């Protein structure tokens, strides 16, 4: 028996399968996963986008970004609301997101998310990472 370094793309699906099988044994149903991505297109170019993953009844917003010249025009809010609606329609009961102090914690709080955890010095000294959730 030995431990060797393997390609992430090969190992991650193996781990996910084992964890999903274990979860299905406990809860009696398979774990569903659905990836969702939405974008604002202006002049055939993406100017703002949001993506996330629904696993079981949790939807995690993986990323939301707005091109600098289009910020403060409501695009981020519209995208967040739209992806939340899609996630809820697909079965989400809890929405989660993580963000850093210099990014958008207040933006998510404005949209009904509550901080349930924070980690100082993550990913750099002087930065705090926030973990937020919203029950729907």
N, C-alpha and C positions, 0 to 999 in steps of 0.2 A: 504494500500500500504506500502511496506517495501523494504529496500535495504538489500540484503543478499549476502554473498560471495558464488560464484559458481565455479565449475570446469572450468578452462580455456578452455579445450577441448570441453566443451558444449557451452560456451558463444561465442567463436571466430567464429564458423561457423554461428551462428545466426547473429552476427554483419556483417560478410562478405556478407551474403545473402541480408540483408537490404541495404547495400551500393551498392552491385551489381545491385539490382533491381532499386535503385534510379538512378544509372549511366545509366542503360539501358533505363529508361524513358527519360532521357535527350538526349542520343545519338542514341536511336532507335535500339540498338543491344546489345545482352548480352555480359558481360565481360568474356573473355576467360582467363583461367588460365592453365598454363602448367609448371610442374616442370621438370627440366633437371639436370642430374648428370652424370659426366664423371670421369673415374679414370684410372691411370696408374697402371697396375698390373705387378709385378715382382716376380717370384717364387710363384705364387698364392696368393700374398699379395698386398694390396693396399699400394702404396708408394707415391702417389700424387693424389689429387682429387679436383674437382670443382663442385659447384652446384649453382642453381639459379632458379628463378621463372619468367615466362613470364605472365604478366597481361596486357590485352589489347595490347598496342604497346610498353610497357616498359618491358625490361628484367633487373632484378636486380640480380647481382652476389651476392649470399648470403654467399659464403665462398670459399676460395681457399687455399689449404695447401699442402706442400711438406715435406715429411719426411726429417729430417735434413741431413742425409747422402746422399741424392739425390738433395740437393739444388745447385743452380748455374750451372745446367746442361741443362737448357732450358725447363724443364718439366712444370713449371708454365706457361711460355709463350705459349707452345704448347697447354696446357689445356685451357688457356684463349681464344686463337684464335679459337680452336675447338668449345667451347661452344658459343662463339659469332656467329660463322657461323651457328650453329644449331638454335640459337635464331633469327637471321636474316631470315633464311629460314622459320621459324615459324611465321614471321610477325613483329618482333621487329623493331622499328624505333629509339628508344633511349635505350642505355645501361647505367645502373647506378651501383655504388658500394660505399660502405663506408669502410673506413680503418682508422687506428690510426697512429699517427706519428711514432711509433716504429715498425709498421708493414710494409706496402708496398705502401705508396703514390707515390713514385718515379717509382715503377714498373708499376702502372696503368697509370701514366703520359707518360711513355715510350711507352705505347700501345695506346696513343691517347686520353686518358681520361683527362678532365679538371675539376679542382676544382670549384664547384659552391657554396660551403659553408663549413664552419669549425666551430667547437664548442670547445673552450678551456675548460679544466677541465672536460673532458668527456672521459671515464667513471671515471677517477681518476684525482686528482690534478696533474698538471704537464704534462698531456696528452692532445693532441689535436686530435679530431676526424674529418676526412675529408670526404666530400661528393663529389663524382666525377660523371661525365656523359660523354657520347660519343654519338653523333648523327650519325646514319648510313643511 
